[in-house]
Amino acid sequence: MGISHLNSADIKGILSKWLSTQNRSLTSDQHTLLMKSIEQCPLPLHAPLCFDEARRWRSYDLAGHTQLTSTIESAIPALFERIERQHGRLMVMHAFAFLTAARRGLTEGEMEDLLSLCDPVLNDVYQYWTPPLRRLPPLLWVRVKYELGDYLVTRSTDNAQLIYWYHRQFIETASARYLSIPELQLLSHATIAEYFLGVYSGKTLSCLITQF
């Protein structure tokens, strides 16, 4: 069975519902731009990606600040780039690399542990002060996870709640963007393997990884 495409009536109805739910409104020009972008690639996954960007627009934003992608292949990297800008490139790229390399997903605690093993991430987070314990503040990953919203799913496995990518195109995009970097790919797989083998058991999760 092929993937269904949204027609113009579907798109209008969906956008109206989403805008109402978010208590948001767009100018006429912004609404037209959003409609056209989705119509260029009327797949169910592309519509929310476009809307997630458009709902951040303000009525007085100039045209240069209200640009959208016309394909899923460009929309997901644009989402990743925005999250990197907002929450720090080093932390986001390591987090997304760990998540993608894990394949079956990670719990919240496992993600925090893995990020806390990365000196480059901690050095970036603690540029201006030295904490009593060098560990990633949990709120930082929570904020990134919030930005991803429904693009992550939660799976129940062995009484654990694992998070992972919602759609294969997120896996493919994250793999191409992060795991294509040899050093980051090696670091991600090695750290995950050693973590689950218990190499760091009983040790303070800090300053153990210095590569990349």
C-alpha positions in Angstrom: 0.0 0.0 0.0 1.4 3.4 -1.0 1.8 6.4 1.3 -1.2 8.6 1.0 -0.8 12.2 -0.1 -2.7 15.1 1.5 -4.9 17.2 -0.8 -5.4 20.9 -0.4 -8.6 20.5 1.5 -6.9 18.1 3.9 -4.0 20.5 4.4 -6.3 23.4 5.1 -8.3 21.4 7.6 -5.2 20.1 9.4 -3.6 23.5 9.7 -6.8 25.1 11.0 -7.0 22.5 13.7 -3.4 22.7 14.6 -3.4 26.5 14.8 -6.6 26.4 16.9 -5.0 23.8 19.3 -1.8 25.9 19.6 -3.9 29.1 20.0 -1.8 30.6 17.2 -2.5 32.6 14.1 -0.6 33.5 10.9 -0.7 36.4 8.6 -2.3 35.8 5.2 1.1 35.7 3.5 2.5 33.3 6.1 -0.5 31.0 5.8 -0.1 31.0 2.0 3.6 30.2 2.3 2.9 27.3 4.8 0.2 25.9 2.5 2.5 26.0 -0.6 5.4 24.4 1.2 3.3 21.5 2.3 1.6 21.2 -1.1 5.1 20.8 -2.7 5.5 17.6 -0.6 2.0 16.6 0.6 3.2 13.7 2.7 1.9 13.2 6.3 5.4 13.6 7.8 6.2 16.8 6.0 3.1 18.7 7.2 4.0 18.7 10.9 7.6 19.5 10.2 6.6 22.6 8.3 4.0 23.6 10.9 6.5 23.2 13.7 8.6 25.9 12.1 5.7 28.2 11.1 4.2 28.3 14.5 7.3 30.0 15.8 6.8 32.9 13.4 5.7 36.3 14.6 3.4 38.5 12.6 6.1 41.2 12.1 8.8 38.7 10.9 10.3 39.6 7.6 10.3 37.3 4.6 13.9 36.2 5.3 12.8 34.8 8.7 9.8 32.9 7.4 11.3 30.3 5.1 10.3 26.7 4.9 11.6 23.6 3.2 9.8 21.8 0.4 10.9 18.2 1.1 11.2 15.9 4.1 14.9 15.3 3.2 15.5 19.0 3.8 13.0 19.6 6.6 14.6 17.2 9.1 18.1 18.6 8.8 16.6 22.1 9.2 14.9 20.9 12.5 18.2 19.4 13.7 20.0 22.7 12.9 17.5 24.8 14.8 17.8 22.6 17.9 21.6 22.7 17.7 21.5 26.5 17.6 19.1 26.7 20.5 20.6 24.1 22.8 24.2 23.8 21.8 25.7 22.0 18.9 28.0 19.7 20.9 25.4 18.4 23.3 22.8 17.9 20.6 25.1 16.1 18.1 26.3 13.8 20.8 22.8 13.1 22.1 21.4 12.4 18.7 24.4 10.2 17.8 23.9 8.2 21.0 20.2 7.8 20.4 20.7 6.7 16.8 23.6 4.3 17.6 21.6 2.7 20.4 19.1 1.3 17.8 16.6 0.0 20.3 16.5 3.3 22.2 17.7 4.7 25.6 16.0 5.5 28.9 16.2 9.1 30.1 18.8 8.1 32.7 20.9 6.2 30.2 21.0 9.3 27.9 22.0 11.5 30.8 24.7 9.1 31.8 26.1 8.8 28.3 26.2 12.6 27.8 27.9 12.9 31.3 30.7 10.7 30.0 31.6 13.2 27.3 34.2 15.8 28.3 33.6 17.9 25.2 29.9 18.2 26.1 30.6 18.9 29.8 33.3 21.5 28.9 30.8 23.3 26.7 28.1 23.2 29.4 30.4 24.3 32.2 32.3 27.1 30.4 31.8 29.7 33.1 31.7 27.7 36.4 32.9 24.5 37.9 30.2 22.4 39.5 30.8 20.1 42.6 29.9 17.1 40.3 30.7 17.2 36.6 27.5 15.7 35.3 25.0 16.9 32.7 22.1 18.8 34.3 19.0 16.7 33.5 17.0 19.7 32.4 19.3 20.2 29.3 18.3 16.9 27.7 14.6 17.4 28.8 14.6 20.6 26.8 16.0 18.9 23.7 13.5 16.1 24.0 10.7 18.6 24.3 11.8 20.3 21.1 11.5 16.9 19.3 8.0 16.3 20.6 6.2 13.6 18.7 9.3 12.8 16.6 10.3 10.6 19.4 8.4 7.5 20.6 8.5 5.7 23.9 8.7 1.9 24.0 8.2 -0.4 27.0 10.9 -3.0 27.3 11.8 -5.1 30.4 10.0 -2.6 32.6 12.0 0.3 31.1 10.7 3.2 29.0 13.0 3.5 26.0 12.9 6.6 23.7 13.8 6.4 20.0 13.1 8.0 16.7 9.5 7.9 15.5 10.2 7.5 11.8 13.0 5.8 9.8 13.7 9.1 8.0 14.8 10.6 11.3 17.1 7.6 11.8 18.5 8.0 8.3 19.0 11.7 8.6 20.6 11.5 12.1 22.9 8.7 10.8 24.0 10.7 7.8 24.4 13.9 9.9 26.2 12.6 13.0 27.3 8.9 12.6 28.9 9.7 9.3 31.6 11.6 11.3 34.1 8.8 12.0 35.2 10.1 15.4 31.7 10.6 16.6 30.6 7.2 15.3 33.4 5.4 17.1 32.9 7.4 20.3 29.1 6.7 20.3 29.3 2.9 19.7 32.3 2.4 22.0 30.8 4.5 24.8 27.4 2.7 24.6 29.1 -0.8 24.5 31.3 0.0 27.5 28.5 1.6 29.4 26.3 -1.5 29.1 29.2 -3.8 29.9 29.5 -2.0 33.2 33.0 -0.5 32.5 31.9 2.6 34.3 30.0 0.9 37.1 30.7 2.5 40.5 32.7 5.3 39.0 31.9 9.0 38.8 30.7 9.7 35.3 33.1 12.5 34.4 36.2 13.2 32.4 36.3 9.7 31.0 36.0 10.6 27.3 38.2 13.2 25.8 38.1 12.4 22.1 36.3 14.4 19.4 
